[in-house]
């Protein structure tokens, strides 16, 4: 059995990396299967925080039916208390922090020397994720939100004289040629070390729309990644919080990611790009599971391809996702939520993504996705965005039934009602186009699938 497992893993490493689905490039192709990427993952410190047991973490994601996670590379870290996140995996103790660059006993970086331990751990993480069918977003760097975070970076504490005189808003602007040379070398090193893996893509920068990173710099980064990697792996660009229309897309970029895109207007605004649209960060909307389940269903049924909730139930010592964050933590996360998102992933696995597209005029309630006259996935919820920041999102919990009106070509269809919360079927019936369609009693949200009945 060990030989067989090793052979299968070797085949996986030789496979085509995560790619765009040629029949419908709004979605992904991974190991021969069309897919969406869905997760509720830890706060990006799984590799750089050496105390974090990433094997147990990845086991948890896989058990819950999730296939994605996001990591930062170690060029940035936070401190305990950053953003009020309790037991923040992105804020390890200094002795537990692993950087791509070598450090001496005083913590001073040598930007000309790579850390062998870092790249070994990174490749172990990719290996374990690969075994579980999990795709990793490798986010190269991030905005430096303040001087505290900036002073922790290699660019402010190195023996090479790089980054002197820069403020936290300066580094990702191409102002400092020496710093950018080091960054370009890091990209080349990553591309070489990870060339054999099929289960990751690059992201240029986290939240570049805060604190200085320029579009010119992002385009330089995308071009550098493509040259170093040979175009083998996809590249993601983080566009905006909430929504924004991409008017001049970088041809080197294949994934356009948004944060806190609720409601999911960013999908419709950018659907014409014919590329995956993702929400690769949400999680500042309180601790209620329903909030994040609703955001995930709403975003994907609107035509999105990727969803990632920041799950604060993952922490050192709680890599199985059982930590209960205090009320001061901005978000939540739980085993129940992850299982709900796993159910969402399974529903999408049953769809023909090669032909799926938004069918906004087909349903009287919420969003609808599918192929007209053949297959429909519709979703309605009772969540309301109260503010883009705290207080945030509220979900109505009263039970109700809904008179649902569907516009579909003449014919008979099998209607199946789904409860996104329990993952159970609420009922099914044959439906004839043009006749009434009333939902079962439900609360918070409900999904409906329609598939044309065989003649």
JOKA-V817702 format. One record per residue. N is the residue number from 1. PSI is psi as a letter, one per 40 degrees, with the letter a starting at -180 (NA if undefined). Layout:
n=[N;N]
psi=[PSI;PSI]
//
This chain:
n=[1;2;3;4;5;6;7;8;9;10;11;12;13;14;15;16;17;18;19;20;21;22;23;24;25;26;27;28;29;30;31;32;33;34;35;36;37;38;39;40;41;42;43;44;45;46;47;48;49;50;51;52;53;54;55;56;57;58;59;60;61;62;63;64;65;66;67;68;69;70;71;72;73;74;75;76;77;78;79;80;81;82;83;84;85;86;87;88;89;90;91;92;93;94;95;96;97;98;99;100;101;102;103;104;105;106;107;108;109;110;111;112;113;114;115;116;117;118;119;120;121;122;123;124;125;126;127;128;129;130;131;132;133;134;135;136;137;138;139;140;141;142;143;144;145;146;147;148;149;150;151;152;153;154;155;156;157;158;159;160;161;162;163;164;165;166;167;168;169;170;171;172;173;174;175;176;177;178;179;180;181;182;183;184;185;186;187;188;189;190;191;192;193;194;195;196;197;198;199;200;201;202;203;204;205;206;207;208;209;210;211;212;213;214;215;216;217;218;219;220;221;222;223;224;225;226;227;228;229;230;231;232;233;234;235;236;237;238;239;240;241;242;243;244;245;246;247;248;249;250;251;252;253;254;255;256;257;258;259;260;261;262;263;264;265;266;267;268;269;270;271;272;273;274;275;276;277;278;279;280;281;282;283;284;285;286;287;288;289;290;291;292;293;294;295;296;297;298;299;300;301;302;303;304;305;306;307;308;309;310;311;312;313;314;315;316;317;318;319;320;321;322;323;324;325;326;327;328;329;330;331;332;333;334;335;336;337;338;339;340;341;342;343;344;345;346;347;348;349;350;351;352;353;354;355;356;357;358;359;360;361;362;363;364;365;366;367;368;369;370;371;372;373;374;375;376;377;378;379;380;381;382;383;384;385;386;387;388;389;390;391;392;393;394;395;396;397;398;399;400;401;402;403;404;405;406;407;408;409;410;411;412;413;414;415;416;417;418;419;420;421;422;423;424;425;426;427;428;429;430;431;432;433;434;435;436;437;438;439;440;441;442;443;444;445;446;447;448;449;450;451;452;453;454;455]
psi=[d;d;d;d;d;d;d;d;d;d;d;d;d;e;i;h;i;h;i;i;h;d;d;g;e;e;i;i;h;h;f;e;h;i;i;i;h;h;i;g;i;i;f;e;e;d;d;e;h;e;e;h;g;d;d;d;d;d;d;d;d;d;d;e;f;i;f;i;i;h;i;i;e;e;e;i;i;i;i;h;e;h;f;f;h;h;f;h;e;e;g;i;i;d;e;e;h;h;i;d;i;i;i;a;d;e;e;h;i;h;e;e;h;i;h;d;d;d;d;d;d;d;d;d;d;d;d;d;d;d;d;e;f;h;h;h;h;h;h;d;a;i;i;h;d;i;d;d;d;d;e;e;i;d;e;e;g;i;e;e;e;h;e;h;e;i;i;e;e;d;d;f;e;e;d;h;d;d;d;d;d;d;d;d;d;d;d;d;d;d;d;d;d;e;d;e;i;e;f;i;i;i;h;d;h;h;f;e;e;h;f;d;h;i;d;d;d;d;d;d;d;d;d;d;d;d;d;d;e;e;e;d;i;i;h;i;h;h;d;i;h;c;i;i;h;h;d;g;h;h;e;e;h;d;h;h;i;i;i;f;g;h;i;f;d;d;d;d;d;e;d;e;e;f;i;h;h;i;g;e;h;i;e;f;f;a;e;h;d;d;d;d;d;d;d;d;d;d;d;d;d;e;e;i;e;h;h;h;h;h;h;e;e;h;i;h;e;f;e;e;f;e;h;h;i;i;d;d;h;e;a;b;i;i;d;d;d;d;d;d;d;d;d;d;d;d;d;d;d;e;i;g;d;d;e;h;i;h;g;d;e;d;i;e;h;a;i;i;i;a;h;h;e;d;h;h;h;i;h;i;i;f;i;h;h;d;i;e;i;h;i;c;h;i;h;h;e;i;i;i;i;h;h;h;h;h;h;i;i;h;a;i;i;h;h;h;h;i;h;d;d;e;e;i;h;e;i;i;i;h;h;h;h;e;i;i;h;h;i;i;h;i;i;d;i;i;i;h;h;h;h;h;i;i;NA]
//
